[in-house]
Amino acid sequence: MGSGPDDIRAETRIETADPETTLKAVTDWFAEAGDLAALGIASFGPIELDPRSDRWGFITNTPKPGWQNTDFAGRISRALGVPVAFDTDVNAAALAEVCWGAAKGQRVSVYVTVGTGIGGGLVIDGKTHRGLSHPEMGHFRPRLDPSDAGFAGVCPIHGACLEGLASGPAIRARWGMELSALSQDHPAQEIVAGYLAQLVVTLQAMFQPGRIILGGGVMASPGLLERVRLQAIQQGGGYFRGDVREILTLPGLGDRSGLLGALALALDLSGSQSSSA
């Protein structure tokens, strides 16, 4: 069995359709691979992660049409006859970055994706964080930028939460295009950076992570990372330990963090089984 990104034998991409079509395509592909010891699933959410629940492994009240209340992990495990590790895509991405990427060697680290939505995963001492459920970092409510006060936000649940203000759809809703297509002196650049900086400072206050990794399509906007760093330094007021220029970074694994996160989950599960055998 492989032990990291350099040992991947095969990859494929399956477009997300309805659950029946998608899960059959997934299980068919893995069945052809054969000889699986364990399988990791890094899923969009919300999902049920409590192993005591009879709904463990389900995608729950997701806004993705047709996927509500889908038994994701259970169906794949039964179809392939292998144990399955199940977590959010951002928790898994955070774990991959600890194993092989920008957070390697850090006790506490956070991975945040800023794209069609905003979500965050937290790893402490090599384990992803789970409370009553998984983290929902994109749904905290930042202070509104004064020049943004007339915007209600696009989140269907919370309106002007972070996701409702700084995700890709939120940017397009009020400026008509992606952040990367706007000029560098457009007000949107500093407004979005300010919201993301509020998340950075909040994470520092709560967890003091050694790394905060910002991934996702919005972060491809030129200069955005440095804008967030500068605003986080200003907002933090020198109070928190560590240099934000080093703490805040892009993914070391690029756009493969989520995929490799599923591998990290599977390796962790198979290792746990071996140690308890």
HELIX and SHEET records of a PDB file:
HELIX    1   1 PRO A    5  ASP A    7  5                                   3    
HELIX    2   2 PRO A   19  ALA A   33  1                                  15    
HELIX    3   3 PHE A   72  LEU A   80  1                                   9    
HELIX    4   4 ASP A   89  TRP A  100  1                                  12    
HELIX    5   5 MET A  137  HIS A  139  5                                   3    
HELIX    6   6 PRO A  146  ASP A  148  5                                   3    
HELIX    7   7 LEU A  162  ALA A  166  1                                   5    
HELIX    8   8 GLY A  168  TRP A  175  1                                   8    
HELIX    9   9 LEU A  179  ALA A  181  5                                   3    
HELIX   10  10 PRO A  187  PHE A  207  1                                  21    
HELIX   11  11 GLY A  217  ALA A  220  5                                   4    
HELIX   12  12 LEU A  224  GLY A  236  1                                  13    
HELIX   13  13 VAL A  244  ILE A  247  1                                   4    
HELIX   14  14 GLY A  254  ARG A  256  5                                   3    
HELIX   15  15 SER A  257  SER A  276  1                                  20    
SHEET    1   A 2 LEU A  39  SER A  43  0                                        
SHEET    2   A 2 VAL A  84  THR A  88  1                                        
SHEET    1   B 2 PHE A  58  ILE A  59  0                                        
SHEET    2   B 2 THR A  70  ASP A  71 -1                                        
SHEET    1   C 5 LYS A 127  THR A 128  0                                        
SHEET    2   C 5 ILE A 118  ILE A 124 -1                                        
SHEET    3   C 5 VAL A 108  VAL A 114 -1                                        
SHEET    4   C 5 ARG A 211  GLY A 215  1                                        
SHEET    5   C 5 LEU A 248  THR A 249  1                                        
END                                                                             
